[in-house]
Amino acid sequence: MKLMPCPLNGLRNISEFICAGELKDMPLTTVDKTVDDKAWADYLFNQDNAAGIVREWWCHSATSYWFIAERHTVTDEIIRTYPADEIYKQRVDFTPPPVPE
Amino acid sequence: MPFGLLKYGLSRRYPAKKHFGTPGDLKSSYDVVIIGGGGHGLAAAYYLAKEHGIRKIAVLEKAYLAGGNTARNTAVIRSNYLTEEGVTFYRESLKLFRDLSNEFDYNIMYSQRGQLTLAHTDAAVRSFRWRAEVNKHLGVQSELIGIDDILKLVPNLNVSADARYPILAGLWHADGATARHDAVAWGYAKGAAERGVEIHQLTEVTDIVSSGGRVTGVETNRGSVSCDVVLQAVAGASSLLAKKAGFRLPIVSYPLQAMVTQPLKPFINPHVSSTQLHCYVHQTARGEVVIGGGSDPYPLYSTRSTLDLKESLLGHAAEMFPFLAQVRLLRQWAGITDMTPDYSPIMGVSPLENYYLDAGWGTWGFKAIPICGKLMAQCIAERSAPALMQPFALSRFDRLEQVNEMGATAASH
């Protein structure tokens, strides 16, 4: 079976993992910015779906460990895997804007 | 026999007339350029020429005719879906399929054998009841049947209570059918070519030229072509071509692997599939047993084979028909399935004004060839989407009005 190098668990069978799709920036509703349905739909549904090197979220389901993998979608090679904090260094603020009175 | 062959070889009937000629160079402009020479693109060209009198059409195919997913599907034709939109759409496709051999004057080997889907859990039985009622309401033959009736249809199926997942009931769809997939494409190609459509093989579209939100033409490896309308019908590369046109699609592409065994005497008449085992089995007119399942677990543009999928699929096929364990595999292949989040296709207008989409056909494209071709042709000729295809517009995602098709082959039930 194909092996996936998990940053936490080392080499494991790829069937132990879930591919959770490409990395995207989530549109954030903030105090001075609201996000309309169209932007949400774009974030939720539209994909690059590229033929080449892609950067994706993966999860090792047995340990619920989430990480990032870079792999080639034509040659089926896994190029690199690393913990998410290599990219996401700061806490994302999900605090919704105040409800207008 | 050898003398008969020799006689035929020397007769005037040999070589047989070609179904469609080879057009010369690309013209500088066409009314309609159809990208993709598979079943869908050819059907659209055929109906445009036949029913709408638009004949200045070029079908551009990057490889050879019908060599993509039209050649790689498992040729299952059925309409027992779950949503009203889906059932009505595929029901119309079946009606067209039944008449296709006569219409083409060309045998597509349409064979109505019925389709049996097996339930191994109470949840599946519940969803089958639901599907059967929706189907019957819309004039599609579906009924929930018990083990006795299952055995009458497929006497050699393993219905033992000791199986890993014992069978509880079945959804019997008498309308289910199969056809020679190549012949469907060839029939459309022949009919289209006879009406003046140019089919250019080995012609790859390298770029889409647009200005002011409209397409003006396409660049190909054989020169540039200008046109009034472009139809993209490139299953397995929908996102890649859409990117050239400048937009993204709600599609993720996964390989789907299938295989056939060595030929055997006829022993299975209907299509038999199991939602729990993610496996479907049917026997072709040649006697080969076709075995297919769901898409691969992660996105890929490679049609490589994996042992994992072979093992699990064959294990499940052997659970349904234990004697298959003694049979040898003859060949295997894969196609690239463009999966949408709601398991429904994307048809109609795109963000570019005169650029039409025929995409997102995941694991359900072959059975839709006739109706999709007919509707896409109407959509292009009349510049407005027919009612039957409106629910499948790309804009449904912006409106958050997806058509959740749980009856699709790869849907997790």
Contacts between the chains, C-beta under 8 A, distances in Angstrom:
chain1	res1	chain2	res2	distance
A	1	B	307	7.4
A	1	B	308	5.4
A	2	B	306	7.2
A	2	B	308	7.6
A	14	B	297	7.6
A	14	B	298	7.5
A	15	B	297	7.1
A	15	B	308	6.5
A	19	B	297	6.9
A	19	B	298	3.9
A	19	B	299	6.7
A	21	B	252	7.2
A	37	B	398	7.0
A	37	B	399	7.9
A	37	B	400	6.4
A	38	B	398	5.2
A	41	B	397	5.1
A	41	B	398	4.9
A	41	B	400	6.3
A	42	B	248	8.0
A	42	B	398	8.0
A	44	B	341	7.9
A	44	B	397	8.0
A	45	B	250	3.6
A	45	B	341	5.7
A	45	B	397	4.6
A	46	B	248	4.2
A	46	B	249	6.7
A	46	B	250	5.5
A	46	B	397	7.7
A	47	B	239	6.7
A	47	B	248	6.4
A	47	B	249	7.1
A	47	B	250	6.6
A	47	B	251	6.3
A	47	B	252	5.5
A	48	B	239	7.3
A	48	B	243	7.8
A	48	B	248	6.5
A	49	B	239	3.7
A	49	B	240	7.8
A	49	B	248	7.8
A	49	B	249	7.2
A	49	B	251	5.6
A	49	B	252	5.6
A	49	B	253	5.7
A	49	B	299	7.1
A	50	B	239	7.6
A	50	B	240	8.0
A	50	B	243	8.0
A	51	B	240	5.8
A	51	B	301	4.5
A	54	B	299	7.9
A	73	B	253	8.0
A	73	B	299	6.1
A	73	B	300	5.4
A	73	B	301	5.1
A	73	B	302	7.6
A	74	B	300	7.8
A	74	B	301	4.9
A	74	B	302	5.8
A	75	B	302	6.9
A	76	B	300	5.7
A	76	B	302	5.1
A	76	B	304	6.2
